[in-house]
Amino acid sequence: MVQDDLTPGAESELYELIIPGQLVGKVVVDSAARMVGIIRSIRVSLPPLRVELVIKGLEVEFPIDVSNVNAVGTVVQLKNVAKEAETVELRDVQRLRKELIEEIRTAICGRP
């Protein structure tokens, strides 16, 4: 099999079983101080090594390379404006976390 530099050889998505965890489920704030969603998962692919955070927003999911993360604390702050996402409110964060918990439960148990 011939592989170019843009096609990863292996790719995995990582989750945490506690929501919010160290990363998964945390609120994501862009450089314009807008809450844009939560971290859904961590995607690792190689070669070449690439690590992305998959952000779950309102009606959208999008990857952010970890090099675009400015800080990780009680929230994850991005270096850039997240043009892909609308601003979310606190009640949306709760709903997104519940959806994520159900996704993980379904993946592990095979049923909702």
Backbone as XML, in Angstrom:
<?xml version="1.0"?>
<chain id="A" units="angstrom">
  <residue number="1" name="MET">
    <atom name="N" x="0.840" y="-1.175" z="0.000"/>
    <atom name="CA" x="0.000" y="0.000" z="0.000"/>
    <atom name="C" x="0.887" y="1.240" z="0.000"/>
  </residue>
  <residue number="2" name="VAL">
    <atom name="N" x="0.664" y="2.147" z="-0.925"/>
    <atom name="CA" x="1.400" y="3.404" z="-0.997"/>
    <atom name="C" x="0.614" y="4.448" z="-0.215"/>
  </residue>
  <residue number="3" name="GLN">
    <atom name="N" x="1.358" y="5.196" z="0.604"/>
    <atom name="CA" x="0.698" y="6.172" z="1.457"/>
    <atom name="C" x="1.357" y="7.530" z="1.266"/>
  </residue>
  <residue number="4" name="ASP">
    <atom name="N" x="0.523" y="8.560" z="1.063"/>
    <atom name="CA" x="1.096" y="9.901" z="0.960"/>
    <atom name="C" x="1.188" y="10.517" z="2.351"/>
  </residue>
  <residue number="5" name="ASP">
    <atom name="N" x="1.791" y="11.693" z="2.461"/>
    <atom name="CA" x="2.007" y="12.338" z="3.753"/>
    <atom name="C" x="0.721" y="12.852" z="4.388"/>
  </residue>
  <residue number="6" name="LEU">
    <atom name="N" x="-0.354" y="12.979" z="3.618"/>
    <atom name="CA" x="-1.593" y="13.525" z="4.166"/>
    <atom name="C" x="-2.530" y="12.454" z="4.715"/>
  </residue>
  <residue number="7" name="THR">
    <atom name="N" x="-2.304" y="11.200" z="4.346"/>
    <atom name="CA" x="-3.174" y="10.116" z="4.785"/>
    <atom name="C" x="-2.577" y="9.438" z="6.011"/>
  </residue>
  <residue number="8" name="PRO">
    <atom name="N" x="-3.282" y="9.493" z="7.146"/>
    <atom name="CA" x="-2.736" y="8.843" z="8.341"/>
    <atom name="C" x="-2.778" y="7.332" z="8.208"/>
  </residue>
  <residue number="9" name="GLY">
    <atom name="N" x="-1.805" y="6.664" z="8.794"/>
    <atom name="CA" x="-1.771" y="5.213" z="8.775"/>
    <atom name="C" x="-2.702" y="4.619" z="9.812"/>
  </residue>
  <residue number="10" name="ALA">
    <atom name="N" x="-2.824" y="5.304" z="10.939"/>
    <atom name="CA" x="-3.705" y="4.847" z="12.013"/>
    <atom name="C" x="-4.330" y="6.064" z="12.669"/>
  </residue>
  <residue number="11" name="GLU">
    <atom name="N" x="-5.579" y="5.885" z="13.095"/>
    <atom name="CA" x="-6.289" y="6.987" z="13.739"/>
    <atom name="C" x="-7.141" y="6.415" z="14.865"/>
  </residue>
  <residue number="12" name="SER">
    <atom name="N" x="-7.110" y="7.087" z="16.020"/>
    <atom name="CA" x="-7.921" y="6.669" z="17.164"/>
    <atom name="C" x="-8.579" y="7.878" z="17.787"/>
  </residue>
  <residue number="13" name="GLU">
    <atom name="N" x="-9.788" y="7.670" z="18.322"/>
    <atom name="CA" x="-10.460" y="8.711" z="19.092"/>
    <atom name="C" x="-10.483" y="8.267" z="20.537"/>
  </residue>
  <residue number="14" name="LEU">
    <atom name="N" x="-10.102" y="9.172" z="21.418"/>
    <atom name="CA" x="-10.013" y="8.864" z="22.835"/>
    <atom name="C" x="-11.103" y="9.598" z="23.599"/>
  </residue>
  <residue number="15" name="TYR">
    <atom name="N" x="-11.678" y="8.918" z="24.579"/>
    <atom name="CA" x="-12.735" y="9.481" z="25.417"/>
    <atom name="C" x="-12.332" y="9.321" z="26.872"/>
  </residue>
  <residue number="16" name="GLU">
    <atom name="N" x="-12.968" y="10.059" z="27.741"/>
    <atom name="CA" x="-12.823" y="9.869" z="29.176"/>
    <atom name="C" x="-14.154" y="9.359" z="29.700"/>
  </residue>
  <residue number="17" name="LEU">
    <atom name="N" x="-14.116" y="8.567" z="30.740"/>
    <atom name="CA" x="-15.347" y="7.981" z="31.253"/>
    <atom name="C" x="-16.027" y="8.838" z="32.301"/>
  </residue>
  <residue number="18" name="ILE">
    <atom name="N" x="-15.393" y="9.921" z="32.701"/>
    <atom name="CA" x="-16.002" y="10.883" z="33.611"/>
    <atom name="C" x="-16.195" y="12.175" z="32.827"/>
  </residue>
  <residue number="19" name="ILE">
    <atom name="N" x="-17.419" y="12.693" z="32.829"/>
    <atom name="CA" x="-17.730" y="13.906" z="32.074"/>
    <atom name="C" x="-18.200" y="14.983" z="33.041"/>
  </residue>
  <residue number="20" name="PRO">
    <atom name="N" x="-17.611" y="16.169" z="33.077"/>
    <atom name="CA" x="-16.399" y="16.530" z="32.365"/>
    <atom name="C" x="-15.175" y="15.885" z="33.004"/>
  </residue>
  <residue number="21" name="GLY">
    <atom name="N" x="-14.209" y="15.570" z="32.141"/>
    <atom name="CA" x="-12.966" y="14.961" z="32.590"/>
    <atom name="C" x="-11.830" y="15.967" z="32.541"/>
  </residue>
  <residue number="22" name="GLN">
    <atom name="N" x="-10.631" y="15.470" z="32.366"/>
    <atom name="CA" x="-9.472" y="16.349" z="32.251"/>
    <atom name="C" x="-9.574" y="17.223" z="31.002"/>
  </residue>
  <residue number="23" name="LEU">
    <atom name="N" x="-10.138" y="16.680" z="29.925"/>
    <atom name="CA" x="-10.371" y="17.433" z="28.686"/>
    <atom name="C" x="-11.780" y="17.225" z="28.151"/>
  </residue>
  <residue number="24" name="VAL">
    <atom name="N" x="-12.177" y="15.965" z="28.004"/>
    <atom name="CA" x="-13.462" y="15.648" z="27.384"/>
    <atom name="C" x="-14.607" y="16.198" z="28.241"/>
  </residue>
  <residue number="25" name="GLY">
    <atom name="N" x="-15.498" y="16.932" z="27.578"/>
    <atom name="CA" x="-16.648" y="17.516" z="28.251"/>
    <atom name="C" x="-16.425" y="18.931" z="28.746"/>
  </residue>
  <residue number="26" name="LYS">
    <atom name="N" x="-15.180" y="19.407" z="28.690"/>
    <atom name="CA" x="-14.912" y="20.778" z="29.136"/>
    <atom name="C" x="-15.426" y="21.780" z="28.121"/>
  </residue>
  <residue number="27" name="VAL">
    <atom name="N" x="-15.789" y="22.954" z="28.611"/>
    <atom name="CA" x="-16.263" y="24.043" z="27.766"/>
    <atom name="C" x="-15.088" y="24.590" z="26.963"/>
  </residue>
  <residue number="28" name="VAL">
    <atom name="N" x="-15.348" y="24.913" z="25.693"/>
    <atom name="CA" x="-14.342" y="25.500" z="24.812"/>
    <atom name="C" x="-14.724" y="26.955" z="24.550"/>
  </residue>
  <residue number="29" name="VAL">
    <atom name="N" x="-13.757" y="27.843" z="24.762"/>
    <atom name="CA" x="-13.939" y="29.275" z="24.552"/>
    <atom name="C" x="-12.951" y="29.700" z="23.466"/>
  </residue>
  <residue number="30" name="ASP">
    <atom name="N" x="-13.434" y="30.421" z="22.461"/>
    <atom name="CA" x="-12.520" y="30.853" z="21.392"/>
    <atom name="C" x="-11.827" y="32.161" z="21.782"/>
  </residue>
  <residue number="31" name="SER">
    <atom name="N" x="-11.006" y="32.696" z="20.895"/>
    <atom name="CA" x="-10.222" y="33.898" z="21.202"/>
    <atom name="C" x="-11.081" y="35.147" z="21.329"/>
  </residue>
  <residue number="32" name="ALA">
    <atom name="N" x="-12.334" y="35.075" z="20.865"/>
    <atom name="CA" x="-13.264" y="36.191" z="21.015"/>
    <atom name="C" x="-14.084" y="36.059" z="22.299"/>
  </residue>
  <residue number="33" name="ALA">
    <atom name="N" x="-13.679" y="35.131" z="23.182"/>
    <atom name="CA" x="-14.330" y="34.877" z="24.463"/>
    <atom name="C" x="-15.761" y="34.354" z="24.319"/>
  </residue>
  <residue number="34" name="ARG">
    <atom name="N" x="-16.035" y="33.645" z="23.215"/>
    <atom name="CA" x="-17.345" y="33.025" z="23.004"/>
    <atom name="C" x="-17.269" y="31.557" z="23.395"/>
  </residue>
  <residue number="35" name="MET">
    <atom name="N" x="-18.262" y="31.073" z="24.144"/>
    <atom name="CA" x="-18.360" y="29.629" z="24.387"/>
    <atom name="C" x="-18.867" y="29.010" z="23.091"/>
  </residue>
  <residue number="36" name="VAL">
    <atom name="N" x="-18.104" y="28.064" z="22.547"/>
    <atom name="CA" x="-18.469" y="27.494" z="21.248"/>
    <atom name="C" x="-18.825" y="26.014" z="21.318"/>
  </residue>
  <residue number="37" name="GLY">
    <atom name="N" x="-18.702" y="25.398" z="22.494"/>
    <atom name="CA" x="-19.058" y="23.991" z="22.620"/>
    <atom name="C" x="-18.265" y="23.318" z="23.714"/>
  </residue>
  <residue number="38" name="ILE">
    <atom name="N" x="-18.190" y="21.979" z="23.614"/>
    <atom name="CA" x="-17.431" y="21.177" z="24.561"/>
    <atom name="C" x="-16.484" y="20.271" z="23.776"/>
  </residue>
  <residue number="39" name="ILE">
    <atom name="N" x="-15.482" y="19.752" z="24.448"/>
    <atom name="CA" x="-14.595" y="18.781" z="23.804"/>
    <atom name="C" x="-15.308" y="17.443" z="23.792"/>
  </residue>
  <residue number="40" name="ARG">
    <atom name="N" x="-15.501" y="16.889" z="22.606"/>
    <atom name="CA" x="-16.184" y="15.602" z="22.430"/>
    <atom name="C" x="-15.211" y="14.450" z="22.600"/>
  </residue>
  <residue number="41" name="SER">
    <atom name="N" x="-14.011" y="14.593" z="21.986"/>
    <atom name="CA" x="-13.017" y="13.524" z="22.050"/>
    <atom name="C" x="-11.654" y="14.083" z="21.649"/>
  </residue>
  <residue number="42" name="ILE">
    <atom name="N" x="-10.656" y="13.242" z="21.793"/>
    <atom name="CA" x="-9.300" y="13.577" z="21.374"/>
    <atom name="C" x="-8.960" y="12.614" z="20.242"/>
  </residue>
  <residue number="43" name="ARG">
    <atom name="N" x="-8.575" y="13.145" z="19.107"/>
    <atom name="CA" x="-8.259" y="12.319" z="17.940"/>
    <atom name="C" x="-6.743" y="12.313" z="17.737"/>
  </residue>
  <residue number="44" name="VAL">
    <atom name="N" x="-6.176" y="11.115" z="17.667"/>
    <atom name="CA" x="-4.739" y="10.956" z="17.448"/>
    <atom name="C" x="-4.564" y="10.177" z="16.161"/>
  </residue>
  <residue number="45" name="SER">
    <atom name="N" x="-3.722" y="10.695" z="15.273"/>
    <atom name="CA" x="-3.432" y="9.962" z="14.036"/>
    <atom name="C" x="-1.924" y="9.992" z="13.785"/>
  </residue>
  <residue number="46" name="LEU">
    <atom name="N" x="-1.455" y="8.951" z="13.103"/>
    <atom name="CA" x="-0.041" y="8.866" z="12.751"/>
    <atom name="C" x="0.151" y="7.875" z="11.644"/>
  </residue>
  <residue number="47" name="PRO">
    <atom name="N" x="1.259" y="7.856" z="10.918"/>
    <atom name="CA" x="2.178" y="8.963" z="10.762"/>
    <atom name="C" x="1.613" y="9.987" z="9.799"/>
  </residue>
  <residue number="48" name="PRO">
    <atom name="N" x="2.005" y="11.205" z="9.830"/>
    <atom name="CA" x="2.771" y="11.848" z="10.898"/>
    <atom name="C" x="1.872" y="12.055" z="12.107"/>
  </residue>
  <residue number="49" name="LEU">
    <atom name="N" x="2.479" y="12.224" z="13.256"/>
    <atom name="CA" x="1.714" y="12.411" z="14.489"/>
    <atom name="C" x="0.900" y="13.692" z="14.408"/>
  </residue>
  <residue number="50" name="ARG">
    <atom name="N" x="-0.402" y="13.561" z="14.652"/>
    <atom name="CA" x="-1.302" y="14.716" z="14.694"/>
    <atom name="C" x="-2.297" y="14.484" z="15.821"/>
  </residue>
  <residue number="51" name="VAL">
    <atom name="N" x="-2.471" y="15.480" z="16.667"/>
    <atom name="CA" x="-3.411" y="15.396" z="17.777"/>
    <atom name="C" x="-4.407" y="16.534" z="17.630"/>
  </residue>
  <residue number="52" name="GLU">
    <atom name="N" x="-5.684" y="16.190" z="17.640"/>
    <atom name="CA" x="-6.754" y="17.182" z="17.496"/>
    <atom name="C" x="-7.777" y="16.989" z="18.599"/>
  </residue>
  <residue number="53" name="LEU">
    <atom name="N" x="-8.407" y="18.080" z="18.989"/>
    <atom name="CA" x="-9.554" y="18.031" z="19.882"/>
    <atom name="C" x="-10.790" y="18.145" z="19.004"/>
  </residue>
  <residue number="54" name="VAL">
    <atom name="N" x="-11.725" y="17.228" z="19.163"/>
    <atom name="CA" x="-12.973" y="17.296" z="18.405"/>
    <atom name="C" x="-13.962" y="18.075" z="19.266"/>
  </residue>
  <residue number="55" name="ILE">
    <atom name="N" x="-14.430" y="19.212" z="18.742"/>
    <atom name="CA" x="-15.327" y="20.101" z="19.454"/>
    <atom name="C" x="-16.757" y="19.817" z="19.021"/>
  </residue>
  <residue number="56" name="LYS">
    <atom name="N" x="-17.638" y="19.654" z="20.010"/>
    <atom name="CA" x="-19.070" y="19.434" z="19.750"/>
    <atom name="C" x="-19.785" y="20.734" z="20.091"/>
  </residue>
  <residue number="57" name="GLY">
    <atom name="N" x="-20.370" y="21.358" z="19.072"/>
    <atom name="CA" x="-21.129" y="22.586" z="19.262"/>
    <atom name="C" x="-22.582" y="22.359" z="18.923"/>
  </residue>
  <residue number="58" name="LEU">
    <atom name="N" x="-23.287" y="23.448" z="18.697"/>
    <atom name="CA" x="-24.691" y="23.355" z="18.301"/>
    <atom name="C" x="-24.766" y="22.950" z="16.834"/>
  </residue>
  <residue number="59" name="GLU">
    <atom name="N" x="-25.248" y="21.752" z="16.588"/>
    <atom name="CA" x="-25.444" y="21.248" z="15.222"/>
    <atom name="C" x="-24.154" y="21.127" z="14.426"/>
  </residue>
  <residue number="60" name="VAL">
    <atom name="N" x="-22.978" y="21.099" z="15.092"/>
    <atom name="CA" x="-21.714" y="21.009" z="14.369"/>
    <atom name="C" x="-20.658" y="20.338" z="15.245"/>
  </residue>
  <residue number="61" name="GLU">
    <atom name="N" x="-19.776" y="19.589" z="14.593"/>
    <atom name="CA" x="-18.573" y="19.060" z="15.239"/>
    <atom name="C" x="-17.409" y="19.415" z="14.334"/>
  </residue>
  <residue number="62" name="PHE">
    <atom name="N" x="-16.299" y="19.848" z="14.933"/>
    <atom name="CA" x="-15.145" y="20.228" z="14.130"/>
    <atom name="C" x="-13.864" y="19.975" z="14.917"/>
  </residue>
  <residue number="63" name="PRO">
    <atom name="N" x="-12.776" y="19.631" z="14.201"/>
    <atom name="CA" x="-11.503" y="19.379" z="14.870"/>
    <atom name="C" x="-10.686" y="20.660" z="15.026"/>
  </residue>
  <residue number="64" name="ILE">
    <atom name="N" x="-9.937" y="20.719" z="16.124"/>
    <atom name="CA" x="-8.994" y="21.810" z="16.372"/>
    <atom name="C" x="-7.656" y="21.166" z="16.686"/>
  </residue>
  <residue number="65" name="ASP">
    <atom name="N" x="-6.615" y="21.529" z="15.950"/>
    <atom name="CA" x="-5.286" y="21.021" z="16.241"/>
    <atom name="C" x="-4.853" y="21.527" z="17.616"/>
  </residue>
  <residue number="66" name="VAL">
    <atom name="N" x="-4.159" y="20.691" z="18.383"/>
    <atom name="CA" x="-3.766" y="21.096" z="19.737"/>
    <atom name="C" x="-2.829" y="22.299" z="19.734"/>
  </residue>
  <residue number="67" name="SER">
    <atom name="N" x="-2.170" y="22.567" z="18.628"/>
    <atom name="CA" x="-1.307" y="23.758" z="18.559"/>
    <atom name="C" x="-2.141" y="25.042" z="18.601"/>
  </residue>
  <residue number="68" name="ASN">
    <atom name="N" x="-3.447" y="24.948" z="18.365"/>
    <atom name="CA" x="-4.341" y="26.113" z="18.433"/>
    <atom name="C" x="-4.988" y="26.295" z="19.800"/>
  </residue>
  <residue number="69" name="VAL">
    <atom name="N" x="-4.531" y="25.542" z="20.793"/>
    <atom name="CA" x="-5.038" y="25.676" z="22.159"/>
    <atom name="C" x="-4.123" y="26.628" z="22.916"/>
  </residue>
  <residue number="70" name="ASN">
    <atom name="N" x="-4.722" y="27.655" z="23.497"/>
    <atom name="CA" x="-3.950" y="28.661" z="24.239"/>
    <atom name="C" x="-3.777" y="28.268" z="25.695"/>
  </residue>
  <residue number="71" name="ALA">
    <atom name="N" x="-4.829" y="27.725" z="26.326"/>
    <atom name="CA" x="-4.769" y="27.370" z="27.745"/>
    <atom name="C" x="-5.802" y="26.307" z="28.065"/>
  </residue>
  <residue number="72" name="VAL">
    <atom name="N" x="-5.477" y="25.479" z="29.065"/>
    <atom name="CA" x="-6.405" y="24.480" z="29.576"/>
    <atom name="C" x="-6.512" y="24.695" z="31.078"/>
  </residue>
  <residue number="73" name="GLY">
    <atom name="N" x="-7.720" y="24.936" z="31.536"/>
    <atom name="CA" x="-8.006" y="25.121" z="32.957"/>
    <atom name="C" x="-9.409" y="24.633" z="33.208"/>
  </residue>
  <residue number="74" name="THR">
    <atom name="N" x="-10.219" y="25.457" z="33.834"/>
    <atom name="CA" x="-11.619" y="25.083" z="33.996"/>
    <atom name="C" x="-12.343" y="25.093" z="32.660"/>
  </residue>
  <residue number="75" name="VAL">
    <atom name="N" x="-11.800" y="25.850" z="31.699"/>
    <atom name="CA" x="-12.255" y="25.833" z="30.303"/>
    <atom name="C" x="-11.032" y="25.659" z="29.415"/>
  </residue>
  <residue number="76" name="VAL">
    <atom name="N" x="-11.284" y="25.337" z="28.153"/>
    <atom name="CA" x="-10.210" y="25.248" z="27.164"/>
    <atom name="C" x="-10.308" y="26.483" z="26.283"/>
  </residue>
  <residue number="77" name="GLN">
    <atom name="N" x="-9.240" y="27.266" z="26.254"/>
    <atom name="CA" x="-9.230" y="28.505" z="25.487"/>
    <atom name="C" x="-8.445" y="28.308" z="24.196"/>
  </residue>
  <residue number="78" name="LEU">
    <atom name="N" x="-9.063" y="28.702" z="23.083"/>
    <atom name="CA" x="-8.434" y="28.588" z="21.772"/>
    <atom name="C" x="-7.677" y="29.863" z="21.418"/>
  </residue>
  <residue number="79" name="LYS">
    <atom name="N" x="-6.689" y="29.725" z="20.544"/>
    <atom name="CA" x="-5.932" y="30.878" z="20.055"/>
    <atom name="C" x="-6.680" y="31.623" z="18.950"/>
  </residue>
  <residue number="80" name="ASN">
    <atom name="N" x="-7.624" y="30.953" z="18.309"/>
    <atom name="CA" x="-8.316" y="31.509" z="17.152"/>
    <atom name="C" x="-9.811" y="31.645" z="17.421"/>
  </residue>
  <residue number="81" name="VAL">
    <atom name="N" x="-10.478" y="32.389" z="16.546"/>
    <atom name="CA" x="-11.941" y="32.457" z="16.560"/>
    <atom name="C" x="-12.465" y="31.194" z="15.878"/>
  </residue>
  <residue number="82" name="ALA">
    <atom name="N" x="-13.426" y="30.534" z="16.491"/>
    <atom name="CA" x="-14.027" y="29.324" z="15.916"/>
    <atom name="C" x="-15.158" y="29.743" z="14.991"/>
  </residue>
  <residue number="83" name="LYS">
    <atom name="N" x="-14.834" y="29.954" z="13.728"/>
    <atom name="CA" x="-15.819" y="30.423" z="12.744"/>
    <atom name="C" x="-16.872" y="29.367" z="12.440"/>
  </residue>
  <residue number="84" name="GLU">
    <atom name="N" x="-16.535" y="28.082" z="12.701"/>
    <atom name="CA" x="-17.455" y="26.986" z="12.386"/>
    <atom name="C" x="-18.641" y="26.916" z="13.330"/>
  </residue>
  <residue number="85" name="ALA">
    <atom name="N" x="-18.525" y="27.549" z="14.503"/>
    <atom name="CA" x="-19.522" y="27.323" z="15.554"/>
    <atom name="C" x="-20.244" y="28.589" z="15.968"/>
  </residue>
  <residue number="86" name="GLU">
    <atom name="N" x="-21.501" y="28.385" z="16.382"/>
    <atom name="CA" x="-22.290" y="29.454" z="16.981"/>
    <atom name="C" x="-21.948" y="29.523" z="18.464"/>
  </residue>
  <residue number="87" name="THR">
    <atom name="N" x="-22.275" y="30.632" z="19.084"/>
    <atom name="CA" x="-22.105" y="30.778" z="20.520"/>
    <atom name="C" x="-23.101" y="29.885" z="21.245"/>
  </residue>
  <residue number="88" name="VAL">
    <atom name="N" x="-22.635" y="29.177" z="22.278"/>
    <atom name="CA" x="-23.528" y="28.342" z="23.078"/>
    <atom name="C" x="-23.730" y="28.990" z="24.448"/>
  </residue>
  <residue number="89" name="GLU">
    <atom name="N" x="-24.841" y="28.652" z="25.069"/>
    <atom name="CA" x="-25.151" y="29.153" z="26.405"/>
    <atom name="C" x="-24.959" y="28.020" z="27.405"/>
  </residue>
  <residue number="90" name="LEU">
    <atom name="N" x="-25.000" y="28.343" z="28.692"/>
    <atom name="CA" x="-24.787" y="27.331" z="29.728"/>
    <atom name="C" x="-25.772" y="26.175" z="29.625"/>
  </residue>
  <residue number="91" name="ARG">
    <atom name="N" x="-27.035" y="26.452" z="29.319"/>
    <atom name="CA" x="-28.012" y="25.358" z="29.195"/>
    <atom name="C" x="-27.656" y="24.453" z="28.012"/>
  </residue>
  <residue number="92" name="ASP">
    <atom name="N" x="-27.050" y="25.040" z="26.957"/>
    <atom name="CA" x="-26.608" y="24.237" z="25.814"/>
    <atom name="C" x="-25.451" y="23.320" z="26.216"/>
  </residue>
  <residue number="93" name="VAL">
    <atom name="N" x="-24.567" y="23.812" z="27.075"/>
    <atom name="CA" x="-23.439" y="23.009" z="27.540"/>
    <atom name="C" x="-23.958" y="21.770" z="28.265"/>
  </residue>
  <residue number="94" name="GLN">
    <atom name="N" x="-24.942" y="21.934" z="29.120"/>
    <atom name="CA" x="-25.529" y="20.799" z="29.834"/>
    <atom name="C" x="-26.119" y="19.789" z="28.854"/>
  </residue>
  <residue number="95" name="ARG">
    <atom name="N" x="-26.832" y="20.286" z="27.850"/>
    <atom name="CA" x="-27.445" y="19.394" z="26.849"/>
    <atom name="C" x="-26.370" y="18.657" z="26.050"/>
  </residue>
  <residue number="96" name="LEU">
    <atom name="N" x="-25.312" y="19.373" z="25.651"/>
    <atom name="CA" x="-24.226" y="18.752" z="24.890"/>
    <atom name="C" x="-23.529" y="17.676" z="25.717"/>
  </residue>
  <residue number="97" name="ARG">
    <atom name="N" x="-23.333" y="17.929" z="27.003"/>
    <atom name="CA" x="-22.715" y="16.922" z="27.876"/>
    <atom name="C" x="-23.596" y="15.695" z="28.005"/>
  </residue>
  <residue number="98" name="LYS">
    <atom name="N" x="-24.909" y="15.881" z="28.136"/>
    <atom name="CA" x="-25.829" y="14.737" z="28.222"/>
    <atom name="C" x="-25.787" y="13.926" z="26.933"/>
  </residue>
  <residue number="99" name="GLU">
    <atom name="N" x="-25.757" y="14.606" z="25.783"/>
    <atom name="CA" x="-25.669" y="13.908" z="24.491"/>
    <atom name="C" x="-24.369" y="13.105" z="24.413"/>
  </residue>
  <residue number="100" name="LEU">
    <atom name="N" x="-23.272" y="13.698" z="24.865"/>
    <atom name="CA" x="-21.978" y="13.025" z="24.838"/>
    <atom name="C" x="-21.981" y="11.791" z="25.736"/>
  </residue>
  <residue number="101" name="ILE">
    <atom name="N" x="-22.548" y="11.917" z="26.917"/>
    <atom name="CA" x="-22.634" y="10.776" z="27.836"/>
    <atom name="C" x="-23.419" y="9.645" z="27.188"/>
  </residue>
  <residue number="102" name="GLU">
    <atom name="N" x="-24.507" y="9.970" z="26.509"/>
    <atom name="CA" x="-25.306" y="8.941" z="25.827"/>
    <atom name="C" x="-24.521" y="8.300" z="24.685"/>
  </residue>
  <residue number="103" name="GLU">
    <atom name="N" x="-23.766" y="9.091" z="23.932"/>
    <atom name="CA" x="-22.932" y="8.543" z="22.852"/>
    <atom name="C" x="-21.921" y="7.551" z="23.404"/>
  </residue>
  <residue number="104" name="ILE">
    <atom name="N" x="-21.259" y="7.933" z="24.494"/>
    <atom name="CA" x="-20.246" y="7.058" z="25.096"/>
    <atom name="C" x="-20.894" y="5.804" z="25.650"/>
  </residue>
  <residue number="105" name="ARG">
    <atom name="N" x="-22.024" y="5.957" z="26.332"/>
    <atom name="CA" x="-22.744" y="4.801" z="26.884"/>
    <atom name="C" x="-23.147" y="3.829" z="25.770"/>
  </residue>
  <residue number="106" name="THR">
    <atom name="N" x="-23.641" y="4.378" z="24.668"/>
    <atom name="CA" x="-24.037" y="3.529" z="23.536"/>
    <atom name="C" x="-22.831" y="2.809" z="22.945"/>
  </residue>
  <residue number="107" name="ALA">
    <atom name="N" x="-21.711" y="3.503" z="22.824"/>
    <atom name="CA" x="-20.510" y="2.888" z="22.268"/>
    <atom name="C" x="-19.988" y="1.767" z="23.153"/>
  </residue>
  <residue number="108" name="ILE">
    <atom name="N" x="-20.061" y="1.960" z="24.469"/>
    <atom name="CA" x="-19.539" y="0.950" z="25.395"/>
    <atom name="C" x="-20.511" y="-0.205" z="25.568"/>
  </residue>
  <residue number="109" name="CYS">
    <atom name="N" x="-21.767" y="0.114" z="25.798"/>
    <atom name="CA" x="-22.769" y="-0.907" z="26.108"/>
    <atom name="C" x="-23.459" y="-1.477" z="24.872"/>
  </residue>
  <residue number="110" name="GLY">
    <atom name="N" x="-23.400" y="-0.735" z="23.774"/>
    <atom name="CA" x="-24.072" y="-1.189" z="22.567"/>
    <atom name="C" x="-25.549" y="-0.871" z="22.540"/>
  </residue>
  <residue number="111" name="ARG">
    <atom name="N" x="-26.012" y="-0.146" z="23.553"/>
    <atom name="CA" x="-27.422" y="0.259" z="23.594"/>
    <atom name="C" x="-27.534" y="1.576" z="24.349"/>
  </residue>
  <residue number="112" name="PRO">
    <atom name="N" x="-28.569" y="2.352" z="24.050"/>
    <atom name="CA" x="-28.747" y="3.632" z="24.766"/>
    <atom name="C" x="-29.175" y="3.444" z="26.204"/>
  </residue>
</chain>
